[in-house]
Amino acid sequence: MVLDRRTTCIKCGKPKHNRFSECPAANAKCHFCGIVGHFKAVCIKSGMVSIRGFNSSHKQNFIEPGFGEDEEGNEHIMTLYYCGDKLKREASDNTVNLKINDMSLTKMIDSGASVSCIGSKIWKDLGNPRLQKCKDLIGYMRSTIPTMGKTNVLVTFEGTTVELTVFVTEGNDIPLLGRDWMQALDMGVQPSPFFESDHNGIKSFKASLHLSQEAVPYVHKPRIVPFSIKTKVEDELKRLFHENVLEEVNPSTMCLNWASPTVNVLKPDGSIRICGDFKTTVNKYISKAHYPLPRFDELFEKFRGGMPLDEKTQNILIISTHLGFFKYKRMPFGISSSPGIFQRFMEGVIRDIPGVSVFLDDIIISGKDVGQNLERVEMVLQRLSDRNIKTKTKKCKFIQDRVKYLGYVIDKEGIHLCKENLDAIKSLPSPTNSKELKSLLGSLNYYPFGIIALLGREIGVNVLQM
């Protein structure tokens, strides 16, 4: 099937609509790729559809959240990623006609941009409206986009007029209409399913723990909670209950064999993390998950080219609190075999995607160029979405030329130990006996590159014979 995007809607295959909200596929989920926003019959990924009307010179822009401060110290979005050459005005099928302060204007639609921009020429044509100072936008590979400021304008689209903010850049760049305007003008922007927050847990998998025959059940009494954090602990228990992480257990209707005390950890942001103290109960009896966690060399070699629990395990992982007994429905902190279980699961999710490595919940994606990298990013996000694994945008970094990963810095020059880790290694005291030497070698076990930092230090080889 061949679709002409100039006359046909490439989302549903019918004649082109005036607005995306009129498209019957706007909220439909594709039964081929699983992405919301188009029908299976027109899915490009199926290999059965081709689209005419693309301009080969068209490149996509990326504007992502970044942080800067104006003179009042306010944080605002201002990171612009620009891929490829200057956009050509011939790509008319990616534009929209509207009015800014009663002046007709054609803007380039860019769903990858979080803010909308105009060049200095258009700003002058608008009558030089007063600009509010702001930091320069930051471009692809951290290049600076000279930015004159930002201003509010009246935008009219399809009979609706709203006041919106636009960034003014130096030069005569083609104006970009980003997600901020698209949402304000109701152009059918849909939130990404990869980053939506839900609490249904990972799909198609349930973790199971196995206890040794020597296991001796034990029910702990709840520990006393300090009055200063009691309210926070109760709020966190309620949150975990409402998000289906915990389920209340009634000891009068259920025979309790296990119940672990809790440890309440105060996090840097002031909130509480509730951890079951399983080392006092089930951990010593849990059969270890014999799945090795990858070493750094196995992970870096690839650069070259909420887990539900089964019912039986839930009845083992019960915690005893001052509000009663609760059982975990998803894998909690502190279970001795959970790292191996989770690592095996995550490697199964992304195993066949080239250039991708995972260490528990840290994923790193490489590519020989931006295009290949973005293609692999999309593949990874789709795999995670298929399993209902959600990511936090504030913890994601895209299109980076330098990253920190598992204590190392990776850039175009190679792989280096983080400076702070290197300094820590250099400051280690020289061993004076075999016990101290074993301790030193143990601390270097995961960072063999760090041994280089010890060159030149005199460590007596005869200490091994002590």
Order of alpha helices (4+ residues) and beta strands (2+ residues): beta-beta-beta-beta-beta-beta-beta-alpha-beta-beta-beta-beta-beta-alpha-alpha-beta-beta-beta-alpha-alpha-beta-beta-alpha-beta-beta-alpha-beta-beta-beta-alpha-alpha
